[in-house]
Amino acid sequence: MATVRVHEAKTHPSKLIVRALAGESIVIARGSEPKVKLVPLEEKTKPRRVPGRLKGKIAIDQRFFEPLPEDELRAWEGE
C-alpha cells in the first residue's frame, strides 16, 4: 500500500487514479497522518439475461387467448 502526501495527490491525481485502477491501494496523508484511502470502486455487473429461464414455471390459462365476449369488448372500447 503506497502512501502519498496531499500535495502529490493534488499535483498528479490522474496518475494515482491509474494506479488505483490497476489494483493498488493508495493512502493519502496530511503531513505524516494517513487520512484517505484511494481504491477502485467495485464494478456493478448486471446479471446475464437467460432466455427461457422461467419456462415451465409460469402457466397462462388458455382462456387468456380466447376472444373477449361482446359486452366486455364494447366496455374496453368505451361503448
HUNORZI-V575163 format. One record per pair of residues at least 4 apart in sequence whose C-alpha atoms are under 8 Angstrom apart, sorted by the first residue. I is the first residue (numbers start at 1). J is the second residue. D is the distance in Angstrom with one decimal. If there is no record, write none. Layout:
i=I j=J d=D
i=I j=J d=D
This chain:
i=1 j=24 d=6.7
i=1 j=25 d=5.2
i=1 j=26 d=5.7
i=1 j=27 d=7.1
i=2 j=24 d=7.7
i=2 j=25 d=6.6
i=2 j=26 d=4.9
i=2 j=27 d=6.1
i=3 j=26 d=5.7
i=3 j=27 d=4.6
i=3 j=28 d=5.8
i=3 j=29 d=6.8
i=3 j=34 d=7.8
i=4 j=8 d=6.3
i=4 j=9 d=6.7
i=4 j=26 d=7.3
i=4 j=27 d=6.3
i=4 j=28 d=5.1
i=4 j=29 d=6.1
i=5 j=9 d=6.4
i=5 j=28 d=5.5
i=5 j=29 d=4.8
i=5 j=30 d=6.0
i=5 j=31 d=6.8
i=6 j=10 d=6.1
i=6 j=28 d=6.0
i=6 j=29 d=6.0
i=6 j=30 d=5.8
i=7 j=11 d=6.1
i=8 j=12 d=5.9
i=8 j=13 d=7.8
i=9 j=13 d=5.2
i=9 j=16 d=7.1
i=9 j=28 d=7.1
i=12 j=16 d=6.6
i=13 j=17 d=6.2
i=14 j=18 d=6.3
i=15 j=19 d=6.3
i=16 j=20 d=6.1
i=16 j=26 d=7.6
i=17 j=21 d=6.1
i=18 j=22 d=6.2
i=19 j=23 d=6.8
i=19 j=24 d=5.7
i=20 j=24 d=4.7
i=20 j=25 d=5.9
i=20 j=26 d=6.8
i=20 j=38 d=6.7
i=20 j=39 d=5.4
i=20 j=40 d=5.7
i=21 j=39 d=7.5
i=21 j=40 d=5.5
i=23 j=39 d=7.6
i=23 j=40 d=7.2
i=24 j=39 d=7.1
i=25 j=37 d=6.9
i=25 j=38 d=5.9
i=25 j=39 d=5.2
i=26 j=37 d=5.7
i=26 j=38 d=5.0
i=26 j=39 d=6.7
i=27 j=34 d=6.3
i=27 j=35 d=7.2
i=27 j=36 d=5.6
i=27 j=37 d=4.4
i=27 j=38 d=6.1
i=28 j=34 d=5.9
i=28 j=35 d=5.9
i=28 j=36 d=5.0
i=28 j=37 d=6.1
i=28 j=38 d=7.4
i=29 j=33 d=5.2
i=29 j=34 d=4.0
i=29 j=35 d=5.2
i=29 j=36 d=6.8
i=30 j=34 d=6.4
i=30 j=35 d=6.4
i=54 j=58 d=6.6
i=60 j=64 d=7.1
i=62 j=66 d=7.2
i=68 j=72 d=6.3
i=68 j=73 d=5.7
i=69 j=73 d=6.1
i=70 j=74 d=6.2
i=71 j=75 d=6.3
i=72 j=76 d=6.3
i=73 j=77 d=6.3
i=74 j=78 d=6.2
i=74 j=79 d=5.2
i=75 j=79 d=5.8
